[in-house]
Amino acid sequence: MSLFCFLWTPLFYLFWSALSPGKDTGLEGIGALLLGSFLGLLLFFLGPLMEPGGFEKSRWISGFVDMVSVPVLLPLLLYGLLCCFGLSRTWGDAVSFALLWLIPDMAIHTVSWSVQNQPLLLVLVPLLRTALAVGLPFLGGLLMTKKPVLILVAILGIIGLPLVGTTSYWAFFCQNPLLGSVFFGMTLIPLGAAIGLSWYRSASM
């Protein structure tokens, strides 16, 4: 499980890069790796930002802030700020930026999580973070379609996806695998759509 946690994100990044040939992250990619390394080391020594409690609201908030959603939202928000300063990129580049940010962060956390040897941390968390890193930019791309139905789906998805992913983590932690599996499947829907679209575009080139 430790090996899965360590290798999953870089291997998925390579897979995503193969689906999106010709995209060069350049200095942005180097910056993402450095910032992800810095933040990962900082949190490794500081510990969780939200101290988890039992099985109720505090555990869910801890999952949102420290485990699942905020670690992915940070690089995506930073990428959005970079775009506001004149960078002309697509949602696919936002995915690469977020994945590169997560590679050192996940590698550093593997050290501490391996001691606990919990599948929840070593398997589920990397999968949920990847689903958000790919799914949120994909939903953001739907905002550019100018189709009211797709825009509504995108808005609801962008708001709901981090909440759904965190709830999946929380449900598995509370030993409710059925509920956790349902929310996990919902979290994967935008990821599957993004991979399918990228695969189609790559095959059509």
Secondary structure, DSSP 4 states (H G I P E B T S, - for coil): -HHHHHHHHHHHHHHHHHHSTT---HHHHHHHHHHHHHHHHHHHHH--SS---SSSHHHHHHIIIIISSHHHHHHHHHHHHHHHTT----HHHHHHHHHHHHHHHHHHHHHHHHHHT-HIIIIIHHHHHHHHHHHHHHHHHHGGG--HHHHHHHHHHHHHHHHHHHHHHHHHHTT-HHHHHHHHHHHHHHHHHHHHHHHHHHHH-
